[in-house]
């Protein structure tokens, strides 16, 4: 095992994938900087040995300060894991675009700015790894999730371009694409402002989407815990070079390949059948 990609800076560690990844990387011997908007949520990680930083990926001063702190101690960030993100769900017609803009600030622009901030130090060191947490939802789309999918499609494009821009400097870039993961994500999308309006012309569709989502997240065949994603992240960190992308969960692999091989007609037929009432 090599620790040449030390230290590791992770965004969004208060719950879910970020917390599980910080914990696993600590156990593997890495120096981990675990971050969250509210660092008091990271007490358990601090007790496990993580360095704790406040970091809000929608705030320039916060992002710059966190990266500067790691660079003061280590010279450069060895691995950046862009994990912070959430889902604002609703139909394309009804979702408030200010809420969409806020989601893009976290899921896309925060990821992009964190990447910009760590790259000069990585280039100077001629080494580094950027791990972007995308989603199977960056390669397939479901109704009522269009704007969330748009953020993850954006992460796909940014990651693919970045990988081929920074390879010349000895920097690797990889994309993790989880399927259904049992975290607080489902709770977040179900409390989105555009979901739950019984007077909406889309009310039946939204209710069906919630029903299908609940079934997927409850199923041990379709979903896994965040530890599965953490294991994939560790694998990427310790691979030289890592793969360009990693699909996590059998469900994700099945659906992405069905979309790719079947084309629009097959995919639309799958969606129509899955969400019929």
Buried (B, 14 or more C-beta within 10 A) or exposed (E): EEBEBBBBBBBBBBBBBBBBBBBBBBEBEBBBBBBBBEBEBBEEBEEBBBBBBBBBBBBEEBBEEBBEBBBEEBEBBBBBBBBBBBBBBBBBEBBBEEBBEBBBBBBBBBBBBBBEBBBEBBBEBEBBBBBBBBBBBBBBBBBBBBBBBBBBBBBBEBBBEBBEEBEEBEBBBBBBBBBBBBBEBBEBBBEBBBBBBEEBEBEEBBBBBBEBBEEBBEEEEBBBBBBBBBBBBBBBBBEEEBEEBBBBBEBBBBBBEBBEEEEEEEBEEBBEEEBEE
